[in-house]
Amino acid sequence: MDDRHMAEIIRLLEQELVKRELPIVTKLAEEHRDPFEILISTLLSLRTKDEVTAAATERLFSLASTPAEMLRLSEAEIQRAIYPVGFYRNKAETIRHVCRELIERFQSRVPDSIEELLTLKGVGRKTANLVVSLGFSGAGLCVDTHVHRISNRMGYVRTKNPEETEFALRAKLPPEHWSRYNTLLVAFGRNTCRPVSPLCSHCPMEAYCDRVGVMKSR
């Protein structure tokens, strides 16, 4: 694709997003913009459907809304609150560990830098970038499987994994698009630019896409 078309692609994706449900973490950010809730919700969302994440986040935060309050809950109580998110037992342990570190190392505040967030157990680059961008309006550029797949499918980058994609995008995607890029592509990837047999005939940016690797479409 011609890189000069990216601004138009972003505009088209914004129009598409109006028709779709926001990803749960983005929705929470727009409603509350609480970095702690965004952090915990993102940890819960890994390998879990949005509707399950949303319900689990609501149940958990009705019991505890700060790191100190969360540590007053037993691991079993957290497990019951977040079930049936994927790997709920491991996530309950991770949540307690993260809360303990936030209290001991960061005065109960969620750090606002990717580097510091990555020092927390269970926090990878996707989570750290999402917290920075949505929780602090910082220079986060979250890359998940949707962002990695679609960016390569369009021909905007040519990378092998999400981490490579993040740094390739940081080098060429205008910074004003960073915070919205994940939200736009997640919604688009779930509904139109699917992993298998994407709906190319319904794609608003078909004219700009190289369709790299697309063998079958609808």
N, C-alpha and C positions, 0 to 999 in steps of 0.2 A: 504493500500500500504506500501511497504518497504521504509522508509524515505531515505535510501541510494540511491534510484533511482532518487531523485529530480534533481540532476545535469544533468542526462541524459534526464529527462523530459523537463528541461529548454532548453537543446540543441535542442530537437525535436521541441519545440514550436518556437524557433528562426528560424528554417528552415521553419516552417509553415508561420511565419509572413512575410517572403519574398514574399509570394504569395498574401498577403492581403494588403488592404489599411490601413495605420496607423490611429488610432483614432485621431480626429482633434486636441486635446490639445497636444498630443505627436508630431504631425506634426508641430504645431506652435513652440513647444519647440526646435525641431531640426533645424527649419529654423531661429528662432530669439533668443530663450532663454531669453525672456524679462519677468521677473516675473509678471509685471503688466498686460501684455497681457494674460499670462497664467491664472492669477487670474480671470480676467474679462471673458475670454473665458470659463473657467470652470463654473463660475456662470451662464453663458448663456446656457451651455450644459445640465444642469439638466433637465431631462424629455424632451429632444429635440434631434432630429436626427442630426447626425454629419454634413450632408450637409447643414442643416438649420443653425446650429451653425457657420459653417465656413463662410457662406455668411453674417450672421449677424455681426460676429466679424470683417470682412473686411469692411463692411459699417460703423460700429461704429468707428473703428480706422482710417478710412479715414477722420473722422471729429475731432477726439481727440485721442491723444496717451499718455497723462499724466493725473494724477489726477486733476491738475489745469485746463487743457483744458477740461476735461470731465465735470467739474462743471460749465463751461461757457455755456454748453448746457442745455436747459430746459429739464424737465422730459419728455415733449411731444416730443421733438426732439430725445431723446434717444429711446423712445417707437417706433417712426417711423423707426429709424435706425435698431432696433433689431427685429422688427416684421418680421416673425410670430413665433419666439421662444415661447415655452410654458411659460405661466404666464409672458408675456412680460411687462405688467404694473407693477407687483410686482418687476420684475427684474430691471426695469428702476429706480424704487425708491431705491432698494438695491444698485445699482451701484453708485448712487449719494451719498448715505449714506457712503458707503465704501470709496469712494474718499475723502469725507470730513474728515473721521477719519484718513485716510492715511496722509493727510496734517496736521491735528491738532495734531496727536499723534506720527507720525512716520516720520516727515519731508519729506513727499511725497514719501517715499520709502516703498516698500512692505516688511514686516518683514520676516525674514528667519527662524523663529521657529514656530513649530506647535502650541505651547501654545499661542503665541502672535496673530497668524492668527485666532485662535478660538475666540478671543475677538471681531472680526469684525462681524457685523451683516450679517447674511446669509451665513457665512462660517462654514461648518461642518468639520468633520474629513476627509472625502473623499477629499474635496477641499483643505484643509490645507496640507494634505499629498502630493497631486499632485503638489501643488505649491512648496513645499520644495524639492521634488525629482526632478521635471523637471525644475524648475526655478533656483534652487540653488545647484543641485546635492547633496542634503543633505540626511539625514536618514529618508526619507519619505517612507511609505509603504501604498499605496492607495488601499483601499478595497471597491469595488462597488458590485453590485448584481452578476456580472459575477465571480469575484474573490471569493466571498463568496460561490456561488453555486458550482463552479468547485473544489475549495479546499476541500469542504466537499464531493463532489461526488467522487473524487479520493480516499478519505479516509485519506488525509493528516492531516486534522483537523476535529474535531467534535464540531461544534459550532452552536448557534441558530440565530445569526444575524451578520451583517458586522462588528460591533464594536468588538464583541467577536472574530471574525475571525482575525481582525487586530492584536490584542494582542497575539492570539495564534500563528500567523505567526511570529510575532516579536520574540517569544520565541524559534522558531525552524528553520525558514527559514534562511539560511546563508545570512548575510547582503549584500553580493555582488550581490544578486538577487533582492533586494528590489525595486530598482528604475525601473526595467524592468518588474516586475511581473504583474503589472496592465496592461501594454501595451500588453503583451503576452496573458494574459487570456481574455482581452476584445475582441481582434481580434478573438481568438479561440472560445470564447463563442458565438459570433455573427454568426460564420460560421459553426462550427462543433459541439461543446458541448452546444447545444441549451437547453433552459429550458425544453421544451417538445419534446420528441422523438429525442434525440440527434443522430448524425450520427456516431454511434460507429463503424460501419463497415469500415468507412473511417478515423478513429482516429489513428494517428501515435503512440499514447501512450496507446493504448488499453491494452497491456500486463501488464502495470503498474497500471491500474485503478481498484479500487474496485467496481465502478459503484453503489455507495450507493444511494438508492432511485430510481434507474432507473427501471421503470416498462415496458417501451416500448422504443425501439430504432430502428434505421434503419441502 
